[in-house]
């Protein structure tokens, strides 16, 4: 044999191959061919698991995939809950035995997790992980509180007294949606994530900020707030245990990146489990709101008689909070945002004003 010719590596023996093959057949996937698959052990402080990957995939790239790391830590945290005697699966807990990576490129990772108990019962382990980047959408909940009296504190206006509030509105978009038979389909505005998972695209927030000439007084990741994570406390956020993650910094004419890393999206069968809702709260006077009314159209049961409606081509709409249960029924993201916000306020997880 020529010494210059590199020998092919010996196929790595695959443990529990029959269990893995059985699960793959159950989900209509091809059997693993040991001649084209390799393995490595993926380790995190929470635990470790054997990962099967195909020829052409790079182990370092797999380990560097942030969404994969987040999912791995999340599933181990969930499985650890089975140690409690009150847990449904305490008597026969499920364990993550192995992970096969079905597809992997610059934008997406499809995996199959081998999660089963001692009797061999498998849980559906198909997961699609999306990189936090400009294809990852983040919901934007923009609220406007109208007050009779306000005062300026550190360059921001705040409500003097909760009794001064005369109305609360939410800004949504209303694009044409022919597939839904709607010329004005009310939906939650969206933003995007940058290459490093940083919050970048939020056009609706910029437009509203320019109309009002001020930044919001609070930016909050309500999804993380509801999850009760840990992190820095901030004005307007009431501590509950280690609760405090996801409050944004105010910098310049509009709010910049929120504190706390946003999670990559996780998709299974066309659904997204980690879509996050960012809250942008404005508090303005009645005079400022009157000026805003001339720039935005109303949506759903709020057409004002005699009002000269703007014709500037903007698809932003003002919805009164009292009408949200009916206005948001077609868009699940508006429903989620409205329900999260109402629950956080009702349970006093967030307070109305930090001043």
C-alpha positions in Angstrom: 0.0 0.0 0.0 1.2 3.5 -0.9 2.2 5.3 2.3 0.9 8.5 0.9 -2.6 7.1 0.7 -4.6 7.8 3.9 -6.5 4.9 5.2 -10.3 5.2 5.8 -11.1 5.3 9.5 -12.8 2.2 10.9 -16.5 2.6 11.4 -17.3 3.4 15.0 -19.4 0.7 16.6 -22.8 2.1 17.4 -24.2 1.2 20.8 -27.9 0.2 21.2 -28.2 0.2 17.4 -31.4 -1.8 17.4 -33.2 0.6 19.7 -32.2 3.5 17.5 -33.1 1.7 14.3 -36.5 0.8 15.8 -37.2 4.4 16.6 -36.1 5.6 13.2 -38.4 3.1 11.5 -41.3 4.3 13.7 -40.9 7.8 12.3 -40.3 6.7 8.7 -36.5 7.5 8.7 -33.9 5.4 7.0 -31.8 3.0 9.0 -28.3 4.2 10.1 -25.5 2.8 8.0 -22.5 2.5 10.1 -20.2 3.0 7.1 -21.5 6.6 6.7 -22.2 7.6 10.3 -19.7 8.7 13.0 -20.2 9.3 16.7 -18.9 11.6 19.4 -19.9 12.3 23.0 -21.5 15.7 23.6 -20.8 17.0 27.1 -22.4 19.8 29.1 -22.4 20.5 32.8 -26.0 19.1 32.9 -25.0 15.8 31.3 -23.7 14.0 28.2 -25.1 12.0 25.3 -23.8 10.1 22.3 -24.3 12.1 19.1 -24.4 10.4 15.7 -23.6 12.5 12.7 -23.1 11.8 9.0 -20.0 12.1 6.9 -19.4 15.7 5.8 -20.6 17.2 9.1 -18.0 18.9 11.3 -18.0 18.1 15.0 -16.8 21.5 16.0 -19.6 23.2 14.0 -22.2 21.0 15.8 -20.7 21.8 19.2 -20.7 25.5 18.4 -24.4 25.5 17.4 -26.0 27.7 20.1 -29.6 26.4 19.5 -28.4 22.8 20.0 -26.7 23.7 23.3 -29.8 25.5 24.5 -32.0 22.6 23.6 -29.6 20.1 25.1 -29.6 21.9 28.4 -33.3 22.4 28.3 -34.2 18.7 27.8 -31.8 17.6 30.6 -33.4 20.1 32.9 -36.8 18.8 32.1 -35.8 15.1 32.5 -34.3 16.0 35.9 -37.8 16.9 37.1 -38.7 13.2 37.0 -36.8 12.7 40.3 -39.7 14.3 42.2 -42.0 11.7 43.6 -45.0 13.7 42.3 -43.8 13.7 38.7 -45.9 11.7 36.3 -43.0 9.6 35.1 -41.2 9.2 38.4 -41.8 5.5 38.6 -40.2 4.8 35.2 -38.4 8.0 34.1 -37.3 8.8 30.6 -33.7 9.2 29.6 -31.9 10.7 26.7 -29.8 7.9 25.3 -28.6 9.3 22.0 -29.0 12.0 19.4 -28.8 11.6 15.6 -28.3 14.6 13.4 -30.4 14.1 10.3 -29.6 17.4 8.5 -27.3 20.3 9.3 -26.3 23.4 7.4 -25.8 27.1 8.0 -29.4 27.8 8.9 -31.0 24.7 10.3 -30.3 21.5 12.3 -32.7 18.6 12.2 -32.2 16.0 15.0 -33.8 12.8 16.3 -33.5 12.4 20.1 -33.6 8.8 21.5 -35.7 9.4 24.6 -37.1 6.3 26.2 -37.8 4.6 29.6 -36.7 1.2 30.9 -39.6 -0.6 29.1 -38.4 0.7 25.8 -41.2 3.2 25.3 -40.0 6.1 23.1 -41.1 9.7 23.1 -41.3 11.6 19.8 -37.8 13.0 19.5 -38.0 14.9 16.2 -36.7 18.4 16.6 -35.8 21.2 14.1 -33.4 23.8 15.6 -33.1 27.2 13.8 -30.0 29.4 14.2 -30.7 32.7 15.9 -30.2 34.9 12.9 -32.1 37.1 10.5 -34.5 34.3 9.6 -35.7 34.0 13.3 -38.7 36.1 14.0 -39.5 37.7 17.3 -42.9 39.1 18.2 -43.2 42.8 19.1 -45.9 43.9 21.4 -46.2 47.7 21.3 -48.5 49.2 23.9 -49.4 52.9 24.4 -50.9 54.1 27.7 -52.7 57.5 27.5 -52.7 59.6 30.6 -54.2 62.9 31.7 -51.2 64.0 33.6 -47.6 63.0 33.1 -44.2 64.2 34.4 -40.7 63.9 33.0 -38.2 61.9 35.0 -34.7 61.5 33.6 -35.8 62.3 30.1 -38.7 59.9 30.2 -42.4 60.6 30.9 -44.1 58.5 33.5 -47.6 58.2 34.9 -48.1 60.3 38.0 -51.1 58.2 39.2 -52.7 55.1 37.8 -56.0 56.9 38.1 -54.8 59.3 35.4 -54.9 56.6 32.7 -57.6 57.3 30.2 -56.9 54.5 27.7 -54.5 51.7 26.7 -53.9 50.7 23.1 -51.8 48.1 21.2 -50.2 48.7 17.9 -50.5 45.9 15.4 -49.9 45.5 11.6 -52.7 45.0 9.1 -51.2 43.6 5.9 -53.4 42.1 3.1 -53.7 38.3 3.6 -55.5 36.8 0.6 -55.0 33.3 1.9 -57.1 34.2 4.9 -59.7 36.2 2.8 -58.6 39.4 4.6 -57.6 42.7 3.1 -56.5 43.8 6.5 -55.3 40.9 8.6 -54.5 42.0 12.1 -51.2 40.4 13.3 -48.4 41.0 15.7 -45.5 43.1 14.3 -42.2 41.1 14.1 -38.5 41.7 14.5 -35.5 39.6 13.7 -32.3 38.4 15.3 -28.8 39.3 14.0 -26.0 36.8 13.3 -24.9 36.8 16.9 -28.4 36.4 18.4 -28.6 40.2 18.9 -32.0 41.8 18.4 -31.8 44.0 15.3 -34.9 44.3 13.1 -37.9 46.1 14.6 -39.2 48.4 12.0 -42.6 48.9 13.7 -41.0 50.1 16.9 -38.8 52.5 15.0 -41.9 54.0 13.2 -43.8 54.4 16.4 -40.7 55.9 18.2 -40.3 58.4 15.4 -44.0 59.3 15.5 -43.8 59.9 19.3 -40.3 61.4 19.3 -39.4 59.4 22.4 -38.1 55.9 23.3 -40.4 53.5 25.2 -40.0 53.7 29.0 -39.8 49.9 29.3 -38.6 47.1 27.0 -39.3 43.7 28.4 -38.9 40.1 27.1 -42.3 38.9 28.4 -41.6 35.3 27.3 -38.6 35.2 29.6 -40.5 37.0 32.3 -43.2 34.4 32.2 -40.5 31.7 32.3 -39.2 33.2 35.6 -35.5 33.1 34.7 -32.7 34.8 36.5 -30.8 37.9 35.7 -30.5 41.6 36.4 -33.4 43.4 38.0 -34.7 46.6 36.4 -37.2 49.4 36.9 -40.8 48.3 36.5 -40.0 44.7 37.2 -41.1 43.2 40.5 -38.8 40.5 41.9 -40.4 37.1 42.5 -37.7 34.6 43.5 -34.9 34.8 40.9 -37.3 36.5 38.5 -35.8 39.4 36.5 -34.5 38.3 33.1 -35.1 40.1 29.8 -35.3 43.8 30.6 -34.1 46.0 27.8 -31.8 49.1 28.0 -33.0 52.4 26.8 -30.4 54.1 24.5 -31.1 56.8 22.0 -34.3 57.4 20.1 -35.4 53.8 20.3 -34.8 50.9 22.5 -31.7 48.8 21.7 -30.9 45.2 22.3 -32.7 43.7 25.4 -30.6 42.3 28.2 -30.4 38.5 28.1 -29.7 36.3 25.1 -32.8 35.5 23.0 -33.3 31.8 22.4 -33.1 30.2 19.0 -36.4 28.9 17.7 -37.2 25.3 18.1 -39.6 23.8 15.6 -41.5 20.5 15.6 -44.1 19.6 13.0 -44.4 23.2 11.8 -44.9 24.7 15.3 -42.5 27.0 17.1 -41.9 26.4 20.9 -39.5 29.3 21.5 -41.0 32.3 19.7 -40.4 35.1 22.1 -42.5 38.3 22.6 -40.8 41.6 23.3 -42.8 44.3 25.0 -42.3 48.0 24.1 -44.3 50.2 26.4 -45.0 53.9 25.8 -46.7 56.3 28.1 -48.0 59.5 26.6 -50.3 62.5 27.3 -53.7 62.9 25.8 -52.3 65.7 23.6 -49.6 63.4 22.2 -52.2 60.7 21.6 -54.4 63.1 19.7 -51.4 63.8 17.4 -50.8 60.1 17.0 -54.4 59.5 16.0 -53.8 61.6 12.9 -51.0 59.3 11.9 -52.4 55.9 12.5 -55.7 54.2 11.5 -57.8 52.4 14.0 -58.6 48.8 13.8 -61.5 46.6 15.0 -64.5 48.5 16.5 -62.5 51.8 16.9 -63.4 53.8 13.8 -64.0 57.3 15.0 -66.9 59.2 13.3 -65.9 62.4 11.6 -62.2 61.6 11.9 -60.1 62.3 8.8 -58.4 58.9 8.5 -54.7 59.0 7.4 -53.9 57.7 3.9 -50.2 57.4 4.2 -50.0 53.8 3.3 -49.0 52.6 6.8 -50.3 49.2 7.7 -50.0 50.0 11.5 -53.3 50.0 13.4 -54.3 51.1 16.9 -56.4 48.5 18.8 -58.0 49.4 22.2 -57.0 46.8 24.8 -60.6 46.1 25.6 -61.1 44.9 22.1 -58.0 42.6 22.0 -59.9 39.4 22.8 -61.9 39.8 19.6 -59.3 41.5 17.4 -56.6 38.9 18.0 -58.5 35.7 17.4 -57.0 35.1 13.9 -53.4 35.6 14.9 -52.1 33.3 17.6 -49.0 35.5 18.3 -51.3 38.5 19.2 -53.3 36.1 21.4 -50.1 34.9 23.1 -48.7 38.5 23.6 -51.9 39.8 25.0 -52.4 36.9 27.3 -48.8 37.0 28.6 -49.0 40.7 29.3 -52.4 40.6 31.0 -51.3 37.7 33.2 -48.0 39.3 34.2 -49.8 42.5 35.2 -52.7 40.7 37.0 -50.2 38.7 39.1 -48.1 41.8 39.7 -45.1 40.2 38.1 -44.6 43.6 36.4 -45.7 46.9 37.7 -47.3 49.7 35.9 -44.7 52.4 36.4 -41.2 52.4 37.9 -41.5 55.9 39.3 
